[in-house]
Amino acid sequence: MVALNRMWIVTMGALALACDGGNTTHRLPAVVLPVACPVGTMLDGDRCVAISNLDGAAGIPSVAEEPCVPESAASRTGSCPAGMAPVPGGTFTTGAPLDTVTTTGRRFETVTVQPFCMDLTEVTVAAYASCVRCGPCSSAATTADWPTIPDDVRAKRSVSCNGGRTDRHDHPVNCVDWEQSGVFCRAQGKRLPTDEEWEWAARGEGQGRTYPWGNAAPDLQVCWSGKQERDGTCAVGSFPEGDAPGGIHDLAGNVSEWTTGYGEAGARGGHNHRGGNWNGCGSPPAKRTRARSIT
C-alpha cells in the first residue's frame, strides 16, 4: 500500500520470508511532487529521468495491464491522489512488549506523525507487473527462498508466490524483497511508510486500536487461516469489515508489509514488516497493530 505525505514525501509496504514463505508486499505512503513525471520517465530525486527496462517483459503474465503512468500523476480525490486515503497527523506512544515469536519487543516512546496519504490497498500483481513491463522494476520471485530453507518447505511455499499467477492479478504481489519494494515506490513517485506511519494508520490514528478494525480478536474479518483454511492470499479489499479508518484495507492479514523501519532481534538485524499474513504464522498476535516482525 502507499501513503502520501502532505510534506510531499512518498512511501510503500513490506515483505517477510522466514515465517510467511515470501508473503510480504508493500503499501505506499507517498509524497506527490509538484511536477509529475511524464510517461516513459520516473522520479530520481527531484527530477524526471528516462526509464530503462532492466528486466524486460520476460516471465510477466498477460494480466489486466495498467498504464505506465505514476500514481502521483493520476487524478486527485480531495487532498490525496485517487486510490489513497488521507491520514491526519498526531502524537502517540509506539512500542510493544515481547509477547510472540514473530513480534520483537521494543521500547515505548512518544512520536509525532505528520499528515500523509496511504494507499487503500496493497500493491497488486497487475500493478507490479505493469512496473516490470514499463521499467524499472524486476520480476517478483516465483520460488520461495531464504537461507537454509529445506527443499520440502521451498516446494510448499513456492505455490504461494503470486508473481507468475495469471489468476491472481487482483491479489497482492508478494515474494518481492525490500529493495524491489523501494524501486516500485520510486517509480510511482512514492515511498514506503515509516514504522510509525504504518502503526498510526493501523491503530485508527488516535483511537489506539488493538487491530485495524478495533479490539475484537481476528475472526472472519481478515484474510488468514485461523478460522478458514486457505492455500494463499485473497484479492485485495475482500474483507471491508476489517478495514482501518478511511477504508484502508488489509493492514492485518493477507500479506505482511514492508516499512522503512530497521530493527534488531537478538543478534540479528533486518527490515521491518507489519500486519501478519494469510497463513496464520504468529497469529493472532502478529496481526496486532503494535506487532512488528523482522526479516
N, C-alpha and C positions, 0 to 999 in steps of 0.2 A: 504494500500500500504506500501511498505517498502523502506526505504532509507538506503544506505550503506555509512558509513563514511570512508575516506581513513586513518583516525587515528585508524581504526579498531574498530569502535563503531557501534551499530545497532539500528534500530527504526521501528515503525508501527503506524496506524491511529486511529480515534476517533468515539464515539457514542453519539447520543442525544436522550432523551426520551420525555421531556415535549412538545416540539414543533413538532417533527417528528414522534412521536409514536414508538420510538425504531429503527429508521432508521439510526443508526450510525454504522460505521465499523472501520477498521483500515487499515492503509497503513504503511509500514515499511521502515524507513531509517535504515539501518543495518550496523553493524560492522562485518566484516568477520575476524575471529580469525585465527592465523597462523596454528592451528591444528583443523581440522573439526571433530566433534564428530561422532563416528560410529553409525550404525543403532541400535536402541534399547536404545540409551543413549541421553542425552540432555546436553546443556551447563548450568553449575551452577557456576557463577563467572568465574574463569579462568580454570575450569576443567570439564570433562565429567562425568556425573553420570547416573546410571541406571534409566530408566523411569518406574514409577509405574502408571498404568492407574487408575486414581481416579474415573472416570465416566463410565468406561466400554463402550460397544457399544450400550447400550440401547437407543432406540429412534433415532439412527443415520440412515438416509436413505441410501439405496444402490445406491448412485450416482457414477459417474465415479471416482473411488478411486485413490488417488495419493500415491506414495510410501512413506514409513516412513523415509525419508532422509531429514535432514535440508537443506534449500536452500543454506546455506553457503558451503555445500559440493558438490553442483551442479557444472556443467561445467561453466567456465567463458567466457564472451564475452568482450574482451578488458580489461578495468580496473575494470569492475564490474561483479558480477555473472550473469548468464543467467536470463533474466526476469527483470533486473534492468537497470536503466539509470543513467549515471554519471551526477552529477550536480556540476559545478565548484563553488568554494567558492567566496566570495566577501563581500563588505560592503554596507549596505543600511539603509534607515530610515524606521523603522517599527512604527506602531501605527495607530489609527483611531479615528475619531470623533464619538460621539454618534448620529447615524442617522437612526436607525431602532430598533424595539423592540427586535430583535434577535441579535443585534450587540452591544457589550459593548464598549463604548468609552475607549480609553487607551492612555496614554501619548506617544508622539513621541520620539523615541530615535534611535541613530545610533548604529547598531550592525554589527558584522563581523561573517560570517558563513564559516566554513571550508569546503573543497570539500567533497562530500558524494555521495552515490548511493541511488536511490529511486526506489521502485517497480513501474513497468509500469502500473499495475492495482491494484485496491482494492483487498483485500483478498476475495477469492471466497468461496461459500458454500462448494464446493468439497474440497478445501484446508483445510478449518477449520474442516470439518467432518473427514478428514484424521488425523488431530491432535488429535481429540477426540478418534478415533479408536486406534491410536498408543499410546496415552497418551502424555502429562498430561492435555490436555485441557478439560474443562467441556462443556456440550452441550449448544448451543445457545438457548435462550428462544424462545418459540413458542407463547407466550402470552405477549402482551404489558402491561407494568406495571410501574407505578410511583406513588408517594404519592398523594392521593386524586383523582386519576383517576376515572371518572364516569364510571359506568358499560357499558353504551352505547358507550362511546369512546373506552373502552377496547375492546369491540367486534368488532368495526370498524377497529381499528388499528392493532389488532392481526393478521388479514389476511395478513398484510404486512410483518410479520416476515418470513424470508426465511429459517430458520434453519430446519424446518420439511418438506420443499417442495422438492420433488424429481424432479420437473420440473424446478428447478432454480439452478442447480449445477454450472452454469457459471455466476450467479448473485453474487453481493457482499453479504457476510454474514452480517447480522445485528442483532439487539436485543441481542448484547453482551455488557457487561459493560467494564469500563476502566481496571479493574483488569484482566478480561478474555483476553482482548487485550494484556496486558503485558505478560501473560503466553504463549500465542501463539507466540509472538515475540521471547521470550527467547528460546522456543523450536526450532525456526529456526536459532538461533544464531544471532538474530537481536534485534531491539528495536523500539519504537515509535519515530517519528520525533519530534523534538522540535517545538514550535510555529514558531520560526524564520526560521528553515529549511523549514518547510511546506510553509510559506509565500514567502520565497525567490524562491523556485521552482515554485510556482503558479504564481508569478509575472513576470516570464520569466527572472529570475536572475536579471541582471541589467537593464532590459527593463521597469520596473515599470508598468506592465500591470494592467488594472482595473479588468480584468477577465483572467483566464488562457490562453484563445485563443487570447486575445487582448483587445481592448476598446469598441467593439460593444456590445450592450445590449444582454442579453440572448434571444435566439430565438429557432431555430431548431438544434443548435449545442450542445445541452446539454440535459440530461435526467431529465426533470421536467414537471410539469403540467401547466406551464404558457401559452404554445402555443398549447399543445396537451394533452388532458385529459388522465391521467394514473391512474392505481389502484395499482401500486407497482414499484419496481425497474426495471432496464434494465440490460441485460447481460453486463458485464464489457467490456469496449472498443468499445461500439456500436456507439460512436459519435467521430470519429477521428478528425473531423473539430473543436472540442472543446478542443483538446489536448494542453497541455503546451509544451514548448520546450523540445526536447528529446523524444517526443512521449509519455509523461506521460498522461494517460487517467483519465477522471472523477474527476479531482481535484475540479470541481464545479458540483453540482447536483448529481443524483443517491443516494448516502448516504453521510451524513456528516462524518468526520473522526477525530478520537481521536488524540491528540498530548500529549506530556508530560507536556504541559503548565497547570498552575492552576491560575484562575483569580477570581475576585470578581465582583458581580453585585448587587449594593445596599448593603443590609445587609447579603447577602449570598455569599458563595464561591463555586467553583466547578471546575472540569476538563474541559479544553477547547476542543471544536471540531470545525472543519472548513469546508467550502465549500458548506454549504446548502445541500438540498436533493431533491428527486424527487417530493414531494407533494406540493411544492410551498410555504411552510411556510417561511415567511420573505423574499420572492423573489420579485425582483431580487437582492436587496441589500445584502442578506445573501450569495450570490454567488460571491461577490466581493472578491478579493484576500486579502484585508485588514480586512475583516469581521471576527468576532470571536463570537462564542456562548459558553455558559457555562451551564453545567449540574451538 
